[in-house]
Amino acid sequence: MKNIDQYLTANADRFVDELKAFLRIRSVSADSQFKDEVRKAARFVLDQLKGAGLTAELVETEGHPIVYGEWLGAPGAPTVLIYGHYDVQPPDPLDQWITPAFEPTIRDGCIFARGATDDKGQVFTHVKSIEAWMKTAGRLPVNVKLVIEGEEEVGSNNLDLFLERNKAKLKADVAVISDTSQYAPDMPAITYGLRGIVACEITVKGPKQDLHSGVFGGAIANPVNMLARLIGALHDDRGRVTIPGFYDDVLPLTADERARFAALPFNREAFLKELGVPAEWGEEGFTSIERRWARPTCDVNGIKGGYQGEGPKTIIPASATAKITCRLVPNQNPDRIVAALEKYLRGLCPPAVRLEFNTWHNCPGFVFDANSRFMAAARKAIEIAFGVAPVMIREGGSIPVAASFRTLLGVDTLLLGWGQNTDNLHSPNEHFHLADFHRGTRASAHLWLEMSKVK
């Protein structure tokens, strides 16, 4: 590994320059005006993979292309499926960026740009580690297959179809995704569990049009009032979700997990100050870490109805809408949960209004074996690169592709995040610490060697 490490050090500045070129590409998948830029980013990734010595191609889809690359020159060694995405979130609000979102700028030891940590910078660590092996040793110690898509930020509409059609081609022993975070600065982590999600929208409809609240108020139901009643009924005073059967299949935390979570450094006052809230809130009997990582939730993400302009307007609105997501934990069935939610709300809805219910998307929560052979290889590689052993954590977000890998390909995933939760992903001034970029690249390079030893 000495030659590999020397190559990474000697080429560190070039890697940053190439990352800057990647970040300048405005690959916003949600906005059609950037369609050509998204394809430009795909071509950039394709050229990088070919330049590293891999066989690579663009796979066209009904949306943005998928970049597929492979090197299969290590017979008998494990095969690793590496996933990432080259598309990014819209940069809005633009006026809150200190420097322009697509003009990568280095300050305070970080590179600032949209996509720096989510996910261009993180997936680039694996591309560069593969390059280091190929340019130095002429080969990799494991077989690799890379799937880098351009629709992650808009729901990965074409990814599952690609996976389904290419099961044999994508056969692997383990998958690797770097689209999560460390637990804290200089405290690397392996994420062994994620929550799932169901997303839906409900609309309460009343009169055919907005009506004068003086003339008609008291004679008909107000959809905004009715929606507020429905939302208020989703939780009890102990912070528990009241949907019947919601907790029936929840995988409980083990005593060992609760002990490990409790041992992690957590400053309650700093946590509250950072978020700008006066106190914690949530399901009784659980800590903030447990609630965020391993307990299910039901949240209203947005609500609209009635007059929103300046000053009063005395109306009974014609309708009111709320967007709702439930974060799910292992063993909860998304289809069962969304059906229970709809049934519950319809049962509460008075006959004076009509309820429309639409489901958007869902995926299950899951946990991986924290003591598996590939987890051990990842722990060793990370400790070499970061100088400290990683902690084992769960996270509250959802990465649907990890569920797809398990369901469609029968492959479990190593979630190895090099970034920080404070990197402003999806927010103005997104950034990636250069130290984490370089340590992540080195951890990736050592990971291929450690995985080659797995029997």
PyMOL commands that set and color helices and strands:
alter all, ss='L'
color gray80, all
select helices_A, chain A and resi 2-10+12-23+32-51+94-96+120-136+152-154+159-165+213-216+223-232+255-263+268-275+288-294+334-348+373-386+400-409+434-452
alter helices_A, ss='H'
color red, helices_A
select strands_A, chain A and resi 55-59+66-71+79-85+105-107+110-112+143-149+174-177+189-194+196-205+211-212+297-305+315-316+319-328+354-363+366-367+391-395+413-417+431-433
alter strands_A, ss='S'
color yellow, strands_A
deselect
rebuild
show_as cartoon
